[in-house]
């Protein structure tokens, strides 16, 4: 069965020029700094946890690590969030949690990023501790207190509830809606 047919319609991304004009309007230099990124999303004045999370998201979108998101990086990020296959997204989430970049997620890293996400999204029916313990209980196969990329992807893909929870909790489409529709906080 052709995998092509199951792809979302080509209209999954409204015309590129919409994003381009939006990006250039918000960011005439063509280089979006972390400060501008937060401003664009109306996320200034977050608590330190929330700030940390937004910085991690920014750093992952900043593919060449030059401290700015340019238009190509911006489009790559939008593409991933809207059209990325689930394993691409899981790899992205893994990178987001792996704060020290050592290729493993430990409980402290997962706890801190989930706490940060709660600070921004605010909606959840479990504490960050409960979430972290549940994730490790379900997918830390060798019980070493760390998740490798393989353990993480296999574990999440084989557990529907966990997949739904992670996808919902870390859904960035609300960030994209803001980028699409604009949220100007005139101060």
Residue, then its C-alpha position, 0 to 999 in steps of 0.5 A: x500500500x503506497x505510503x504516499x497516500x497516507x501523507x497529509x494533504x499538500x495543504x498541511x502547510x499554508x503557502x510558504x509565502x505566508x510564513x515568509x512574509x510573517x517571518x520578515x514582518x516580525x523579523x526584518x533582519x531575517x535572523x530571529x534571536x531568542x528575545x524576538x522568538x519569545x516576543x513573537x510567541x508572547x512568552x516574555x516574563x516566564x518563570x525560570x523553568x519556562x524560560x529554560x524550556x523556551x531556550x531549549x526549543x529555540x536551541x533545537x530549532x537553531x540548527x547551525x547553533x549560531x544563536x539565531x533562527x533564520x528563515x530556513x531553520x524556521x521552516x524546517x521547524x514548522x515542517x517537523x511540527x506539522x508534518x514530521x513523522x512520529x519517529x522524527x518527532x520522538x527524536x526531537x523530543x528526545x533532544x529536548x529532554x537530553x539537556x546535557x546532550x550525553x545521549x541519555x535522558x535521566x529522571x532529573x532531565x525529564x522532570x525539569x523539562x516536564x516542569x517547565x512545560x507545565x509552567x507554560x501549558x498549565x494543563x495536566x492531570x498529573x504532577x511532573x514527578x508522577x509523569x517522570x516516574x511513570x515514563x521510567x517505569x514503563x520504558x526504562x527496560x534495563x532499569x538503569x535510571x537512564x533512557x537511551x534514544x532507542x529505549x525512548x522511541x521503542x517504549x513510546x511507540x509501543x505504548x499508546x497511552x504514553x504516546x498520546x500523553x507525550x504528544x499532547x504535553x509537548x504539542x507545539x502546534x499552539x506555538x505555531x498558531x501564534x506564529x501563524x495568527x500573530x499575538x501582539x502584546x502591546x505594552 
